[in-house]
Amino acid sequence: MTIVLVAVAAGIGTLTRVATADRFDQRLPVGTLAVNTIGSFVLGRLVASGSDALTVLGTGGLGALTTWSAVAVGALARPGSAAERTLVTSAMIALPVAAAWLGLASG
């Protein structure tokens, strides 16, 4: 039963990420940055709490919501200067890592 719940959570996470990116990632990957930052914070909280929901919500839902490939493409495949891409890439890495740290620290 756990595998089914992980798959359902992954489906929901994927659909949420795609819908958010479609809605907000116009010029800059704001939607992708938001879901990765929020998802990293929530995952940090789940890990810190030792919650039984970690497998289903953490691996399935948040794993599908916060994907490295979405970060890489969102940060690097945008038009603009090298400086802009560097700034976006730095934010796409630093903010989710900081959010995960806050989630762990607050759990």
Secondary structure, DSSP 4 states (H G I P E B T S, - for coil): -HHHHHHHHHHHHHHHHHHHHHHH-SSS-HHHHHHHHHHHHHHHHHHHHT-TTIIIIIIIIIHHHS-HHHHHHHHHSS-S-HHHHHHHHHHHHHHHHHHHHHHHHH-
